[in-house]
Amino acid sequence: MKKRIGIIGGGAAGLFAACQLKRLKGDADVEVTLIEKNSIPGKKLILTGHGRCNITNRKEISRLKEGYHSADKFLYPALKEFGPEDTVSFFENGIGLKVKEEDNNRIFPVCDSAVTVRDRLVSYISDSTEIVCDAGVKGIRTMSGFEVDTSKGTFTFDQLILSCGGMSFPKTGSAGDSYRFARELGHTVIPVRGALAPLKAEDKDRTFCRALSGVSVNAGVSLFCEGRKTASTEGGVLFAEFGLTGPAVMEISREVPQDIKGKDVFIELDLVPEMNDDEFEKELLDLIGKRADTKIATLLSGFVPQSAASEITARAGAEGLYAQGFTKENRKNVCREMKHLKICLEEAPDINTAYVTRGGVPLNEVDRKTMESKIVPGLYIIGEALDIDGISGGYNLQACMSEAYLASKSILNSD
Ligand SMILES: Cc1cc2nc3c(=O)[nH]c(=O)nc-3n(C[C@H](O)[C@H](O)[C@H](O)COP(=O)(O)OP(=O)(O)OC[C@H]3O[C@@H](n4cnc5c(N)ncnc54)[C@H](O)[C@@H]3O)c2cc1C
């Protein structure tokens, strides 16, 4: 008998699932329908990688899984069965898009076009999948199978893939419906918050960040909450009009508490992460001794961009000072600003500008070998609807790919 498979949500995970169902189905008698509320699938996908789509990351699986925080164990079987090499192979041989590797093992299509990625995925499934757009799903009922109510009528399916996304960048369509459907079907949902998000600085520090808007540095980045260091990393930091962004800041944003108002929560930047405090102070002292007639800001520009050096010097109260006559107190202040630059945060990461969602359907309610719900047989949950948020660098699309593969394989193998 023909198996009717529904996919709710035509984002990255839903499109990948439709591709895998086509690829794996052989001569199985299946009918696949993808239901999307927007007028075209993949609205978020076309924004990925600044419009270039960082499709995966070519790290060894043992290292790759570390990028998924506490979801590493859950995702391991999926990544092992369908890892970055499989993604590359599918892109090159399945949808005909050659790929290239950039820094930090990030993989992009050679065409540098996320729109082309979306279009090729849609075109690949066009002969195997009925794509129903402009059809927002309103509710899902379990009968002997699933009844899905949409703005274009009711559809019935034997098995269902729930891939409506998380809540980040809701203007792309992922406005949290996954959670409502999951709850109505008996799942619990871990409260969601933004991850991989830029961070807004408090007024006084925002002025400093604004003065450096567009300047990027490599820095140690630590998060402090009420006097305690709660997370740290190292990498690219970009100063912006509103505060801080860049890969390292976005990575740490998932740890910023939600209830930040009235609390002492700040990011501490170490602008010279290759040296410890003593080594840096010694180096500075050495330079001061050798270049007495040089401005301090000029000396600091050996460590950070010139504009940052000037702002840091001003912040340390040493604006216009020369090495000659630089006091011990001046030196301590400059060292503090270079090694422990404090940027107080005004608010928790904004879900509207976060790249991914932390929280969602708990992983212990889903079978990690099949992506099938442990609560509703025949329901498969993939993508950002799950409580998985990867770091930046192609991790999140790879997770969608791997999960879509497991779900599709399991559906096709089931009775
Ligand atoms: C700006 C930006 C850049 C990013 N860049 C990268 C990158 O380069 N590499 C990377 O790995 N990750 C990147 N990500 C993260 C990645 O895009 C997401 O993790 C991924 O798209 C999640 O896929 P998804 O299918 O679960 O959700 P989504 O892509 O959000 O798709 C969900 C779909 O479901 C539809 N939908 C929602 N509710 C309903 C409903 N009721 N009825 C019908 N349809 C519904 C939505 O319209 C949407 O099309 C980026 C994210 C953003 C915001």
The ligand as a Gaussian input file, in Angstrom:
#p B3LYP/6-31G(d) Opt

LIG

0 1
 C       21.161000      34.796000       9.224000
 C       21.443000      33.331000       9.461000
 C       22.570000      32.756000       8.898000
 C       22.844000      31.396000       9.124000
 N       23.931000      30.829000       8.517000
 C       24.191000      29.510000       8.687000
 C       25.257000      28.874000       7.976000
 O       25.922000      29.482000       7.134000
 N       25.484000      27.565000       8.238000
 C       24.734000      26.832000       9.128000
 O       25.019000      25.647000       9.331000
 N       23.664000      27.380000       9.755000
 C       23.378000      28.691000       9.540000
 N       22.280000      29.259000      10.148000
 C       21.368000      28.388000      10.954000
 C       20.446000      27.570000      10.015000
 O       19.935000      28.408000       9.012000
 C       19.298000      26.944000      10.790000
 O       19.831000      26.172000      11.845000
 C       18.435000      26.074000       9.885000
 O       17.874000      26.836000       8.847000
 C       17.318000      25.380000      10.664000
 O       16.553000      24.656000       9.754000
 P       15.042000      24.251000      10.061000
 O       14.536000      23.603000       8.826000
 O       14.977000      23.517000      11.331000
 O       14.294000      25.619000      10.298000
 P       13.980000      26.789000       9.251000
 O       15.061000      26.882000       8.250000
 O       13.667000      27.964000      10.072000
 O       12.682000      26.257000       8.484000
 C       11.426000      26.102000       9.104000
 C       10.374000      26.220000       8.026000
 O        9.105000      25.858000       8.553000
 C        8.141000      26.769000       8.067000
 N        7.005000      26.806000       9.004000
 C        6.998000      27.293000      10.274000
 N        5.793000      27.172000      10.818000
 C        5.001000      26.590000       9.871000
 C        3.627000      26.209000       9.816000
 N        2.784000      26.418000      10.870000
 N        3.164000      25.652000       8.693000
 C        3.973000      25.434000       7.620000
 N        5.254000      25.792000       7.608000
 C        5.792000      26.356000       8.724000
 C        8.875000      28.090000       7.994000
 O        8.240000      29.013000       7.136000
 C       10.245000      27.644000       7.490000
 O       10.319000      27.634000       6.096000
 C       21.974000      30.606000       9.935000
 C       20.836000      31.200000      10.495000
 C       20.553000      32.544000      10.253000
 C       19.310000      33.155000      10.831000

